[in-house]
């Protein structure tokens, strides 16, 4: 296959310390917002019912010891020093690990993969292939060979994604509820709930209602708010330590954990459901543009010490106040001096909003990843900022999240059951991450399987204990994330299964290229001026829907392009590697195939920009000689032997003369303009006077320009998927009632591809799968 890359690999420049420190400061508001507000509800959830604060202080010292070592082992050791190294080109989260594994094992969640996809620079692997006799190579071969193992890997990733979405519902409610719980100290216990719940609902409605504006205008305040909050809780911690109990540091010894569990036994184990709220998965899911070093500096120098001081300060206060027995009295605000409670309450509410915003943004991000990889129905994605990466808004998801968030807030009305629900969601995502990390250690890092087993035994055991303590509270709120995850899993897997079966139908019924070529250059119909873009999921062959056009329509466009817009299991695809272009048949047929490749975090362009880039790409393909498809005997080469990578217009120089926003002086040069319907920009081509271009290439390029001038039409199929009569009952339920209902109620392909309605032709077709 003739593959050329027009762009050059740009070496990664080492970041200066100034840049690293600025990124570390900015990461406070994006990465650590959720983790930083955990002191608001950890002790309150831990002492809810399972254990009581006695005069011996063994319970409070034991809980402090468990919290300290949980913070040290899981966020610090596991995530900051190990899991962060497994980022997917600076993208984190469950699906980032899954896409990383897919590339190394050559397993794709999407069926329309192409041989040249692995040539992308973003497919770069961390090290050389492992030795052929290692356990890692056997595991890799097993995953590549057995479809059942591939499905298990996908289901594992979907479980993690479902729980992250569930956490996006529960954490905002828990955070805001805990932040405003300080009002309970200013009024009687009988009346504060009538103030708290409406106030929480108002804050949550305001938070979700403002999502469509984006956070780029106020995002600069997020880091200062979280930094102010961390400094407040660390200062309060130091005050309480020196004022109430300077010996509280002794509780950091693991011996106090042993005494705690020896005394409390089953109650102590059940209380771990509240302790696990001191950790979160969001710090790995929201990496964005932050480097590993900046995230490590922010956590080790500010977040981790501040949280430890905050928990120690609360423990020091409680160790000298044994009259506090109830969960609402063991909350965060009881250890705050009375004169500072209202200012701290204001800062806490702001910090809770910032932390909730980070979770909501992370939920939007993972839903976009799932949709791009074919595991979620088509949705409307609005990019609220053209400068800041990852600032997206999904209207339908936003309002569903708001309604569910309000439902759990009004339904539970306390942080105890909200904490139980949120804790199970968080720990499930961590267990999924641990399992995927074991595979990354063996398959991607090519380390010993013994090292992966040690990783699994250490962190898997810790998380399994927390998971069991959360699961035992199923009837006390933990059922919510399980129900949400089951619904989301059913939805996502039904969509993925239906999409896969639809593609298999296309492959099985595609038209042979030889049949098309037998019709001659005119295809047996009249060829009129214009460009016809036929959208298909196929990367080779002719879709069956095209045969209906050829046999039923009297005329068709003089230039036909079979367009496949596909997402790859990589975060980003460089512009110079975006398009893969080739001829279908000899050049006089004027048939092309163009594969537009995007990463799961890339922004797909609107219709005019995409049309311009597509035509410019084909023009360069013709001009640069990559379209020379005949061998020495004049025979046409196979389609997959002449596809070539062609850069987008922004990466070209000197090849094709372009003018955006103005017309050049050369009036004799053929001109190419977008349709008059939106004259926001005009693109002009000028055929360069070069002896290297033969007459056939010049004629082909001139016809392309004339066709572009006449206009572009988009042709795609409107599919109706039905299961076969002999299908099993489960398959009929999934296809006829699951996938088909989702297809009817999700965004149409024309909307997802940003196609103009005025120049779009849809043809209905029934798929029996």
C-alpha positions in Angstrom: 0.0 0.0 0.0 1.3 3.4 -1.0 1.1 5.5 2.1 2.6 8.9 2.4 2.6 11.3 5.3 2.9 14.9 4.3 3.5 16.2 7.9 6.6 15.8 9.9 6.8 14.5 13.4 7.4 17.4 15.7 9.5 16.6 18.7 7.9 17.1 22.1 9.5 20.1 23.8 10.3 19.9 27.4 8.1 22.1 29.5 9.7 24.9 31.5 9.2 25.0 35.3 7.1 28.1 35.0 4.7 26.3 32.6 4.6 23.2 34.9 3.8 25.3 38.0 1.1 27.2 36.1 -0.4 23.9 34.9 -0.2 22.6 38.5 -2.1 25.6 39.8 -4.8 25.3 37.0 -5.2 21.5 37.7 -6.6 22.3 41.1 -9.9 23.5 39.7 -10.2 20.8 37.1 -8.6 17.6 38.4 -8.9 18.0 42.2 -12.2 19.8 42.7 -14.1 16.7 43.7 -11.3 15.3 45.9 -10.7 18.5 47.7 -14.2 18.8 49.1 -14.3 15.3 50.6 -13.7 16.5 54.2 -17.2 17.9 54.1 -18.8 14.4 54.3 -16.3 11.7 55.1 -16.5 11.7 58.9 -20.2 12.4 58.8 -20.9 9.4 56.5 -18.5 7.2 58.5 -20.2 7.8 61.9 -23.7 7.8 60.4 -24.9 4.6 62.1 -22.3 1.9 62.1 -20.0 3.2 64.8 -20.2 5.7 67.6 -17.7 8.2 69.0 -16.8 6.9 72.4 -14.8 8.3 75.3 -11.8 6.2 74.5 -11.2 7.9 71.2 -10.3 4.5 69.6 -13.0 5.0 67.0 -11.9 8.5 65.9 -8.2 7.6 65.9 -8.9 4.4 64.0 -11.0 6.2 61.4 -8.2 8.8 61.0 -5.7 6.1 60.5 -7.8 4.3 57.9 -8.4 7.6 56.0 -4.7 8.5 56.1 -3.5 5.2 54.7 -6.3 5.1 52.1 -5.3 8.5 50.9 -1.7 7.4 50.8 -2.1 4.1 49.1 -4.8 4.8 46.5 -4.6 8.4 45.3 -0.9 9.0 46.0 0.7 5.6 45.3 -1.7 4.0 42.8 -2.9 7.0 40.8 -0.2 9.7 41.0 2.8 7.4 40.7 1.4 4.5 38.7 -1.9 5.0 36.8 -1.0 8.4 35.5 1.8 6.8 33.5 -0.8 4.8 31.6 -2.5 7.9 30.0 -3.5 7.8 26.4 -1.7 10.8 24.9 -2.6 12.9 28.0 -6.1 11.5 28.2 -7.2 9.5 31.2 -10.2 7.5 32.3 -11.7 4.1 31.7 -12.1 4.4 28.0 -8.6 5.9 27.6 -7.2 2.7 29.1 -9.5 0.6 26.9 -8.4 2.4 23.7 -4.8 2.0 24.8 -5.3 -1.8 25.1 -7.2 -2.0 21.8 -4.3 -0.5 19.9 -1.7 -2.8 21.5 -3.8 -5.9 21.1 -5.1 -4.9 17.7 -8.7 -5.1 18.9 -11.0 -2.4 17.7 -14.4 -1.5 19.2 -15.4 -0.3 15.7 -15.4 -2.9 12.9 -14.4 -0.6 10.0 -10.7 -0.5 10.7 -8.1 0.0 8.0 -4.6 -1.2 7.6 -3.2 2.3 7.6 -4.8 3.2 10.9 -1.8 1.7 12.7 0.5 4.0 10.8 -0.8 7.1 12.6 1.7 8.8 14.8 -0.8 8.7 17.7 -0.7 4.9 17.5 2.9 5.1 18.8 3.6 2.4 21.3 5.5 2.7 24.5 8.1 0.1 23.8 9.0 -2.6 21.4 7.0 -5.8 21.0 7.5 -8.4 23.7 9.4 -11.6 23.3 7.3 -14.2 21.5 7.4 -16.7 24.3 6.3 -14.5 27.3 3.0 -14.7 29.1 2.2 -11.3 27.7 2.4 -12.6 24.2 0.2 -15.5 25.0 -2.4 -13.2 26.6 -2.2 -10.9 23.6 -2.8 -13.8 21.2 -5.7 -15.1 23.2 -7.4 -11.6 23.2 -6.8 -11.3 19.4 -8.2 -14.8 18.7 -11.2 -15.1 21.0 -14.1 -12.8 20.4 -15.6 -13.7 23.8 -12.5 -12.2 25.6 -12.8 -9.0 23.5 -16.5 -8.7 24.5 -15.5 -9.2 28.2 -13.0 -6.4 27.8 -15.6 -4.1 26.2 -18.2 -4.9 29.0 -15.6 -4.1 31.6 -15.0 -0.7 30.0 -18.7 -0.1 29.7 -19.2 -0.9 33.4 -16.6 1.7 34.3 -18.1 4.3 32.0 -21.6 3.6 33.4 -20.5 4.1 37.0 -18.7 7.3 36.0 -21.9 8.6 34.5 -23.7 7.5 37.7 -21.2 9.3 39.8 -22.0 12.4 37.7 -25.5 12.2 39.1 -24.7 11.4 42.7 -21.5 13.5 43.5 -23.0 17.0 42.7 -25.9 16.2 45.0 -23.7 14.9 47.8 -21.2 17.7 47.4 -23.7 20.6 47.5 -25.8 18.9 50.2 -22.7 18.5 52.4 -21.6 22.1 51.7 -24.9 23.7 52.8 -25.3 21.3 55.8 -23.6 24.0 57.9 -27.0 25.7 58.3 -28.1 22.9 60.6 -26.0 24.3 63.3 -27.8 27.6 63.2 -31.3 26.2 63.7 -33.1 23.3 65.3 -32.7 19.8 63.8 -36.5 19.7 63.0 -36.4 22.8 60.8 -33.1 22.8 59.0 -34.2 20.1 56.5 -36.9 22.5 55.2 -34.1 25.0 54.4 -31.4 22.6 53.2 -33.2 20.6 50.5 -34.8 23.6 48.7 -31.4 25.4 48.9 -29.6 22.4 47.4 -32.1 22.1 44.6 -31.8 25.8 43.7 -28.0 25.5 43.5 -28.2 22.3 41.4 -30.7 23.8 39.0 -28.6 26.9 38.6 -25.5 24.8 38.0 -27.1 22.7 35.3 -28.9 25.6 33.7 -25.7 27.5 33.2 -23.9 24.6 31.5 -24.8 25.7 28.0 -22.8 28.9 28.5 -19.6 26.9 29.1 -17.1 27.5 31.8 -14.4 29.3 29.7 -15.6 32.7 31.0 -15.4 31.8 34.7 -13.1 28.9 34.5 -10.1 31.1 35.6 -11.8 31.3 39.0 -12.0 27.5 39.6 -8.3 27.1 40.6 -8.3 30.1 43.0 -11.5 28.9 44.7 -10.1 25.4 45.3 -6.8 26.8 46.4 -8.6 29.1 48.9 -10.6 26.1 50.1 -7.5 23.9 50.6 -5.8 26.7 52.5 -8.8 27.2 54.7 -9.2 23.6 55.6 -5.4 23.2 56.2 -5.4 26.3 58.4 -8.4 25.0 60.3 -6.7 21.7 60.7 -3.6 23.2 62.2 -5.7 25.4 64.5 -7.6 22.4 65.8 -4.5 20.3 66.2 -2.6 22.8 68.3 -5.7 24.0 70.2 -7.4 20.7 71.0 -5.0 17.7 70.7 -1.4 18.0 69.6 -0.8 14.2 69.9 -3.4 13.3 67.3 -0.5 12.6 64.9 0.0 9.3 66.7 -3.2 8.1 65.1 -1.4 7.9 61.7 0.3 4.7 63.0 -1.3 1.6 61.4 -1.6 0.1 64.9 -4.7 2.3 65.5 -6.4 0.7 62.5 -5.8 -2.7 64.1 -7.3 -1.5 67.4 -10.2 0.1 65.6 -11.2 -3.1 63.7 -10.5 -5.3 66.8 -13.0 -3.2 68.8 -15.7 -2.5 66.2 -15.4 -5.7 64.1 -18.4 -5.9 61.7 -19.5 -2.3 62.4 -16.0 -1.0 61.6 -16.0 -2.9 58.3 -19.4 -1.4 57.4 -18.1 2.1 58.2 -15.6 1.7 55.4 -18.4 2.7 53.0 -18.0 6.3 54.4 -14.2 6.2 54.6 -13.9 5.5 50.8 -15.5 8.8 50.0 -12.1 10.4 50.7 -10.8 9.1 47.4 -12.1 9.6 43.9 -11.5 8.5 40.3 -12.0 12.0 38.8 -8.3 12.9 39.3 -7.4 10.4 36.5 -10.4 11.0 34.3 -9.9 14.8 33.8 -6.3 15.0 32.7 -6.9 17.1 29.6 -3.9 19.3 28.7 -2.2 18.8 32.2 1.1 17.1 32.2 1.9 14.2 34.6 4.5 16.3 36.4 2.1 19.2 37.0 -0.6 16.8 38.4 2.0 15.2 40.7 3.3 18.5 42.0 -0.3 19.8 42.7 -1.2 16.7 44.6 1.9 16.1 46.6 2.7 19.7 47.5 -0.8 21.1 48.2 -3.8 18.7 47.9 -2.5 15.7 49.9 -1.0 17.8 52.8 -4.1 19.9 53.0 -6.5 16.9 53.2 -4.3 15.2 55.8 -4.3 18.3 58.0 -8.0 18.7 57.6 -8.8 15.2 58.7 -6.3 15.4 61.6 -7.9 18.7 62.7 -11.4 17.2 62.7 -10.1 14.2 64.6 -8.3 16.4 67.2 -11.5 18.4 67.8 -13.7 15.3 68.1 -11.2 13.6 70.5 -11.9 16.4 73.1 -15.7 16.5 72.5 -17.1 13.2 73.6 -20.6 14.6 73.9 -21.0 14.5 70.1 -22.9 11.4 69.2 -25.0 12.0 66.2 -23.9 12.1 62.6 -25.1 15.6 62.0 -22.9 16.7 65.0 -19.9 14.8 63.6 -19.9 16.8 60.4 -17.3 19.2 59.1 -18.7 22.5 60.4 -18.8 21.4 64.1 -15.0 21.8 64.2 -15.1 25.3 62.7 -15.0 28.2 65.1 -18.4 29.8 65.4 -17.2 33.2 64.1 -15.8 31.6 60.9 -18.7 29.3 60.1 -20.6 31.5 57.6 -17.4 32.6 55.6 -16.3 29.0 55.5 -19.8 27.9 54.5 -19.6 30.4 51.5 -16.2 29.1 50.4 -17.4 25.5 50.8 -20.5 26.1 48.6 -18.2 27.6 45.9 -15.8 24.7 46.2 -18.7 22.2 45.9 -19.9 23.9 42.8 -16.4 23.7 41.2 -16.1 20.1 42.2 -19.5 19.3 40.8 -18.7 21.1 37.6 -15.6 19.0 37.1 -17.7 15.8 37.5 -20.3 17.1 35.1 -17.7 18.0 32.5 -16.1 14.6 33.0 -19.5 12.9 32.4 -20.0 14.8 29.2 -16.5 13.8 28.1 -16.9 10.1 28.7 -20.3 10.1 27.0 -18.7 11.7 23.9 -15.9 9.0 24.0 -18.5 6.3 24.2 -20.5 7.8 21.3 -17.3 8.2 19.1 -16.4 4.6 19.7 -19.9 3.3 18.8 -21.1 2.6 22.3 -23.7 5.4 22.8 -26.5 6.7 20.6 -25.8 9.8 18.4 -26.1 13.0 20.5 -25.8 16.7 20.0 -22.4 17.9 21.2 -21.9 21.6 21.5 -18.3 22.9 21.9 -18.7 25.9 24.2 -15.1 27.2 23.6 -13.0 27.2 20.5 -9.8 27.8 22.5 -10.1 25.5 25.5 -9.8 21.8 24.9 -12.6 19.6 26.3 -15.2 22.3 26.9 -18.3 20.5 25.6 -22.0 20.6 26.4 -24.6 17.9 25.6 -28.1 19.3 26.0 -30.1 16.1 26.4 -27.6 14.6 28.8 -27.4 17.8 30.8 -31.2 17.9 31.5 -31.4 14.2 32.2 -28.5 14.5 34.7 -30.3 17.5 36.4 -33.6 15.6 36.8 -31.9 12.5 38.2 -29.7 14.6 40.5 -32.8 16.4 41.8 -34.6 13.1 42.2 -31.9 11.6 44.4 -31.6 14.8 46.4 -35.3 15.0 47.2 -35.6 11.3 47.6 -32.8 10.7 50.0 -32.7 14.2 51.8 -29.5 13.3 53.7 -25.8 12.7 53.0 -25.8 9.2 54.5 -27.7 7.5 51.7 -26.2 9.8 49.1 -22.7 8.8 50.4 -23.6 5.1 50.2 -24.6 5.5 46.6 -21.7 7.6 45.5 -19.2 5.4 47.3 -20.3 2.3 45.5 -20.0 4.1 42.1 -16.5 5.4 42.9 -15.1 2.1 44.2 -16.5 0.2 41.2 -14.8 2.5 38.8 -11.5 2.0 40.7 -11.9 -1.8 40.6 -12.4 -1.6 36.8 -9.3 0.7 36.5 -7.2 -1.8 38.6 -8.2 -4.7 36.3 -7.5 -2.7 33.1 -4.2 -1.5 34.6 -3.1 -5.1 35.1 -3.6 -5.7 31.4 -1.8 -2.5 30.5 1.2 -3.5 32.6 1.5 -6.8 30.7 0.4 -5.9 27.2 1.4 -2.2 26.9 4.4 -1.9 29.2 5.5 -5.5 28.6 6.4 -6.0 32.2 6.3 -9.3 34.0 3.0 -10.8 34.8 4.2 -11.2 38.4 4.3 -7.4 38.7 0.7 -7.2 37.4 -0.4 -9.8 39.9 1.3 -7.9 42.7 -0.5 -4.7 41.6 -3.8 -6.6 41.5 -3.3 -8.2 45.0 -2.3 -4.9 46.6 -4.8 -2.5 45.3 -7.5 -5.0 44.2 -7.6 -6.4 47.8 -8.0 -2.9 49.3 -10.7 -1.9 46.8 -12.5 -5.2 47.2 -12.8 -4.7 50.9 -14.2 -1.2 50.3 -16.5 -2.6 47.6 -17.9 -5.2 49.9 -18.5 -2.6 52.7 -20.5 -0.5 50.1 -22.4 -3.3 48.6 -23.7 -4.4 52.0 -25.6 -1.1 52.1 -27.6 -2.0 49.0 -31.0 -1.1 50.6 -29.6 2.1 52.2 -28.9 3.9 48.9 -26.3 1.7 47.2 -28.9 0.3 44.9 -29.1 3.6 42.9 -25.7 3.3 41.1 -26.4 -0.4 40.4 -29.8 0.4 38.8 -28.3 3.3 36.8 -25.4 1.2 35.6 -27.7 -1.6 34.5 -29.8 0.7 32.5 -26.8 2.5 30.9 -25.1 -0.9 30.2 -28.2 -2.2 28.5 -28.5 1.0 26.5 -24.9 1.2 25.4 -24.4 -2.5 24.6 -27.7 -2.6 22.7 -26.5 0.3 20.6 -23.1 -1.2 20.0 -24.5 -4.6 19.1 -27.0 -3.1 16.7 -24.3 -1.0 15.1 -22.0 -4.0 14.7 -24.8 -6.1 13.1 -25.7 -3.3 10.7 -22.1 -3.0 9.6 -21.8 -6.8 9.1 -24.9 -6.6 6.9 -23.2 -3.8 4.8 -20.1 -5.9 4.4 -22.0 -9.1 3.4 -24.1 -7.2 0.8 -21.6 -4.7 -0.6 -21.4 -4.5 -4.4 -18.2 -5.8 -6.1 -16.1 -3.0 -7.7 -15.9 -5.1 -10.9 -19.7 -4.8 -11.3 -19.5 -1.1 -11.1 -16.6 -1.0 -13.6 -18.4 -3.1 -16.0 -21.0 -0.3 -16.5 -18.3 1.9 -18.1 -17.1 5.4 -17.2 -20.6 6.8 -17.4 -22.0 4.0 -15.1 -24.8 3.5 -17.6 -26.5 6.8 -16.6 -26.1 10.5 -17.4 -23.4 12.2 -15.4 -24.3 15.8 -14.6 -22.2 18.5 -13.1 -21.6 18.5 -9.3 -20.1 16.4 -6.6 -22.0 13.6 -4.9 -20.7 12.6 -1.5 -22.1 9.1 -0.7 -21.7 8.5 3.1 -21.0 5.0 4.1 -19.5 3.0 7.0 -17.5 0.8 4.6 -13.8 1.4 4.1 -13.7 -0.8 1.0 -16.2 -1.9 -1.6 -19.4 -0.2 -2.8 -22.4 0.1 -0.4 -25.5 -1.8 -1.5 -27.5 1.4 -1.4 -25.5 2.8 -4.4 -26.9 0.1 -6.6 -30.4 1.5 -6.0 -29.3 4.9 -7.3 -27.6 3.4 -10.4 -30.5 1.2 -11.4 -33.4 3.7 -10.5 -32.1 7.2 -11.2 -31.5 8.5 -14.8 -28.7 10.8 -13.8 -25.9 11.2 -11.2 -23.1 13.6 -10.4 -20.0 13.7 -12.6 -17.7 13.3 -9.5 -18.7 10.6 -6.9 -16.9 10.3 -3.6 -17.6 7.5 -1.2 -17.0 9.1 2.2 -16.4 7.2 5.4 -16.2 9.4 8.6 -14.8 7.1 11.3 -13.5 7.5 14.9 -10.4 5.7 16.0 -9.4 4.4 19.5 -7.0 7.3 19.9 -7.7 10.7 21.4 -6.6 12.8 18.5 -5.6 12.4 14.8 -3.2 15.0 13.4 -4.5 17.2 10.5 -1.9 16.0 8.1 -3.0 12.4 8.7 -6.8 13.1 8.7 -7.7 11.9 5.2 -7.0 8.7 3.4 -7.8 9.2 -0.4 -7.9 6.8 -3.3 -9.5 6.1 -6.7 -12.1 3.5 -7.3 -11.5 2.2 -10.8 -9.5 4.1 -13.5 -9.4 7.8 -13.3 -11.8 8.5 -16.1 -14.6 7.1 -13.9 -14.2 10.0 -11.5 -14.9 7.8 -8.5 -13.0 8.4 -5.3 -13.0 7.0 -1.8 -12.1 9.3 1.1 -11.8 8.1 4.7 -11.9 10.9 7.2 -10.4 9.7 10.5 -11.0 11.4 13.9 -9.9 10.6 17.4 -12.5 10.2 20.2 -11.7 13.7 21.5 -11.4 15.5 18.2 -13.9 18.1 17.0 -15.6 17.2 13.7 -15.9 20.2 11.4 -19.2 21.7 10.1 -20.4 20.9 6.6 -18.8 23.8 4.7 -15.4 23.3 6.2 -15.6 19.6 5.7 -16.6 20.0 2.1 -13.8 22.4 1.4 -11.2 20.2 3.1 -12.4 17.1 1.3 -12.3 18.7 -2.1 -8.9 20.3 -1.4 -7.6 16.9 -0.3 -8.8 15.1 -3.5 -7.2 18.0 -5.5 -3.9 17.5 -3.9 -4.2 13.7 -4.3 -4.6 14.3 -8.1 -2.0 17.0 -8.4 0.8 15.4 -6.4 0.9 12.3 -8.5 -0.5 9.9 -5.9 -3.4 9.3 -8.2 -1.2 7.5 -10.8 -3.0 4.2 -10.4 -1.9 2.3 -13.5 1.1 0.0 -13.5 3.6 -0.3 -16.3 1.1 -2.3 -18.4 -1.7 0.3 -17.9 -3.7 -2.0 -15.7 -5.8 -0.6 -12.8 -4.4 -1.5 -9.4 -6.6 -2.8 -6.6 -8.4 -0.1 -4.5 -6.5 -1.0 -1.3 -3.2 -0.7 -3.1 -3.6 3.0 -4.1 -5.0 4.7 -1.0 -2.8 7.5 0.2 -2.7 9.7 3.3 -3.2 13.4 2.3 -2.9 16.3 4.7 -5.7 18.9 5.3 -5.4 22.4 3.8 -3.8 23.8 6.9 -0.8 21.5 6.4 -0.1 22.2 2.8 2.2 24.9 1.3 2.9 25.8 -2.3 0.9 22.9 -3.8 -2.5 24.4 -4.4 -3.1 28.1 -4.4 -5.9 29.0 -1.9 -7.6 32.3 -1.0 -9.9 32.5 2.0 -12.0 35.6 2.2 -10.7 37.1 -1.0 -10.2 36.4 -4.7 -6.8 36.4 -6.3 -5.6 38.4 -9.3 -5.4 35.5 -11.7 -8.8 35.8 -13.4 -8.0 33.0 -15.8 -7.6 30.4 -13.1 -10.5 28.1 -12.4 -12.3 29.2 -9.3 -13.9 27.1 -6.6 -16.5 28.6 -4.2 -18.7 27.2 -1.5 -22.5 27.3 -2.2 -24.1 30.7 -2.2 -26.3 29.7 0.8 -23.5 30.7 3.2 -21.0 33.0 1.7 -18.9 33.2 4.8 -15.7 32.1 3.0 -14.6 31.3 -0.5 -11.9 28.9 -1.6 -10.0 29.4 -4.8 -7.9 26.9 -6.7 -5.3 27.8 -9.3 -3.8 25.0 -11.4 0.0 25.6 -11.1 2.1 25.6 -14.2 4.2 22.5 -13.7 5.7 20.2 -16.2 5.3 17.3 -13.8 1.5 17.2 -14.2 0.3 15.4 -17.3 -2.7 16.3 -19.3 -4.9 13.7 -17.7 -4.2 15.0 -14.2 -4.9 18.6 -15.3 -8.2 17.5 -16.9 -9.2 15.6 -13.8 -8.4 18.5 -11.6 -10.3 20.9 -13.8 -13.4 18.6 -13.7 -13.2 18.5 -10.0 -13.2 22.3 -9.8 -16.1 22.6 -12.1 -18.0 20.0 -10.2 -17.3 21.9 -6.9 -18.6 25.1 -8.5 -21.8 23.3 -9.5 -22.4 22.3 -5.9 -22.1 19.4 -3.5 -24.9 16.9 -2.5 -24.8 14.5 0.4 -26.3 11.0 -0.1 -26.8 8.6 2.7 -29.1 5.8 3.8 -31.9 6.0 6.3 -31.7 2.5 7.8 -34.4 0.5 9.5 -32.9 -2.5 11.3 -35.0 -5.6 11.9 -34.0 -9.0 13.3 -34.5 -12.1 11.1 -37.5 -14.3 11.7 -35.3 -17.2 13.0 -33.4 -15.0 15.5 -33.5 -15.8 19.2 -35.8 -14.0 21.5 -33.0 -12.1 23.2 -31.7 -10.9 19.8 -35.2 -9.8 18.8 -35.5 -7.8 22.0 -32.1 -6.2 21.6 -32.6 -5.3 17.9 -36.3 -4.7 17.5 -37.0 -3.0 20.8 -33.6 -1.9 22.1 -31.5 -0.6 19.1 -34.5 0.4 17.0 -36.1 2.5 19.8 -32.7 4.2 20.4 -32.3 4.9 16.7 -35.7 6.5 16.4 -35.1 8.8 19.4 -31.5 9.7 19.0 -30.0 12.4 16.7 -30.2 11.6 12.9 -27.0 10.8 10.9 -27.4 14.1 9.1 -27.3 16.0 12.4 -24.4 14.0 13.7 -22.4 14.7 10.6 -23.5 18.4 10.4 -24.9 17.9 6.9 -27.1 20.7 5.4 -30.7 19.7 4.9 -31.0 21.6 1.6 -28.4 19.4 -0.1 -29.0 16.1 1.6 -30.7 13.0 0.1 -31.7 10.2 2.3 -32.9 6.8 1.0 -34.7 4.4 3.3 -33.4 0.8 3.5 -34.4 -2.1 5.7 -31.6 -4.2 7.3 -32.5 -7.8 8.3 -29.7 -8.8 10.7 
